[in-house]
Amino acid sequence: MTALHGRHLAVSPDWLALYYRDPLELTHGEGRHVWDADGNRYLDFFGGILTTMTAHALPEVTKAVAEQAGRIIHSSTLYLNRPMVELAERVATLSGIPDARVFFTTSGTEANDTALLLATTYRRSNQILAMRNSYHGRSFSAVSVTGNRAWSPTSLSPLQTLYVHGGVRTRGPYAELSDHRFVKACVADLEDLLGHTRDAAALIAEPVQGVGGFTSPPDGLYAAFRQVLDRHGILWISDEVQTGWGRTGDHFWGWQAHAEHGPPDILTFAKGIGNGMSIGGVVARAEVMNCLDANSISTFGGSPVTMAAGLANLSYLLEHDLPGNARRVGGLLIERLRAVVAGSACVREVRGRGLMIGIELVKPGTDEANPETAAAVLEAARERGLLLGKGGGHSTSVLRIAPPLSLTVAEAEEGAAILGEALRAAE
C-alpha cells in the first residue's frame, strides 16, 4: 500500500471505492493518454467516467480556463454572467426543446435532482416512473429513482418510484421477443402500471443506461412510451448525463433515437461538456422550468470558469465533428472488440453505439454475472497500459469502454488488442 493510499483510507468513507488492488494516482494527461505517479503511461478508455470528452489537457480548454481565472473566478447567479448566458444559448438551441430555459448545476446528480423538483412541482405529484437497472446519481432523491440495487443504498425517499420494463434488451421477461414485440410488451406493461396508480409526475430514463452496463432498448421505445405518457399528461425526463454531446455517434443526444414524437420535456446533462470541469444542467421548456414559485439560486452552478471551459470544449467538439468521429471510430472499435473476444466462454455480449461500449462477462457455460473475471480483466488491462471502467446490473460484470471522442483509429486498434490479451490472461 502506498503512503497516499493509506492516507486516503484514513480520512475517506469505506464506500468511496477505488479501482485496482494498488490504486492509481493519475498525475497528468495528454490527448487520450494519462500518466501515474510512477511515470507509467496508459491509454484511457474510460475518460474519468465519460467526462474527459474531447481530450486530456486540450489546449483550447486549458487556455479558456486560465484566461477566465485571471479575470474573475466566481460571482454566483446573483450577477449577470456572460459566459453562462452564452453557453446557455448554445445548449438551448442544441437541445431541440422549444422555448428552452437552461439552469446550470455542478453535477449530473444535481441536474437530475433539479429535474425531479421541476417535474413534481409542475405536476403536483411525488410519483415518478423510472427504468429498471437505471442510475441517476448519488443524492437522496436521485438514489430513490435509481433502479440498480448496487447503487441504491436506501429505500427511504420523498418520492414514490415505480419501475418500468425496457432499459435492458437482452435480459428479463421480454428478452426473447423481436424488437417490435419487445417494444409492444413494454408499452403494455407501462399502460398496465398506470392503470394501478395515481397521476405520475414524470418518467426519467437514460437513453443508454450508463452504470447499468451500457444497455439500451430498441430505437423507438421511448417514442412509444411518449404516446402513453402524453395521454396522461406525464412528463418525460431524458437523462443525457452520459449519452449527450454525440457520444453515441448516431445522434447528438440519446433521445434522438426515439424522436418520433419530438424532444423530451426535460433534458439533463453533465460530464462531457466540461471536459473535467464541474458542469451539469437542466433544459426544459419555459412553462416547466418557470413553475417554481419560490426563490432559488445556484452558488456554484454556472461559474464563469466552468462556463468558459464548456464553451471552448463545445466549440472544439463541433468544429472537429467529434460526434462523427465517435460514429466512425466507435463502429470500428466495436467490431474489433467482437473479433478479439470471439470464442471466449466468459463473454456474453459486446454491445453499444459510438464510443459507449459494454462487454458483459458471465461464468462459462452459464448466464450468471462474473464480476470476478471483470475485476481480473481490469487489472490485466492496467498492467498492459489500458484503463477501463466497470458497471452492470446487480454486479459489476460489464467492462465499460468510453474513451475521449477524439480517439484515433490506431488507438482503437491498440486498445482492442490489449483488451483481448487482458481477457485471455484473466481467463
Sequence and secondary structure as in RCSB ss.txt:
>XXXX:A:sequence
MTALHGRHLAVSPDWLALYYRDPLELTHGEGRHVWDADGNRYLDFFGGILTTMTAHALPEVTKAVAEQAGRIIHS
STLYLNRPMVELAERVATLSGIPDARVFFTTSGTEANDTALLLATTYRRSNQILAMRNSYHGRSFSAVSVTGNRA
WSPTSLSPLQTLYVHGGVRTRGPYAELSDHRFVKACVADLEDLLGHTRDAAALIAEPVQGVGGFTSPPDGLYAAF
RQVLDRHGILWISDEVQTGWGRTGDHFWGWQAHAEHGPPDILTFAKGIGNGMSIGGVVARAEVMNCLDANSISTF
GGSPVTMAAGLANLSYLLEHDLPGNARRVGGLLIERLRAVVAGSACVREVRGRGLMIGIELVKPGTDEANPETAA
AVLEAARERGLLLGKGGGHSTSVLRIAPPLSLTVAEAEEGAAILGEALRAAE
>XXXX:A:secstr
  HHHHHHHHHS TTS  SSSS   EEEEEBTEEEETT  EEEESSHHHHT  S BT HHHHHHHHHHHHH S  
 TTS  HHHHHHHHHHHHHH  TTEEEEEESSHHHHHHHHHHHHHHHHT  EEEEETT    SSHHHHHT   GG
G      SSEEEEES S SSSSTTTTS HHHHHHHHHHHHHHHHTTSS   EEEE SSBTTTTSB   TTHHHHH
HHHHHHHT EEEEE TTTTTTTTSS SSGGGGG TT S SEEEE GGGGTTS  EEEEEEHHHHTT  S    SS
TT HHHHHHHHHHHHHHHHTTHHHHHHHHHHHHHHHHHHHHTT TTEEEEEEETTEEEEEEB TTS  B HHHHH
HHHHHHHHTTEE EEE SSS  EEEE   TT  HHHHHHHHHHHHHHHHHH 
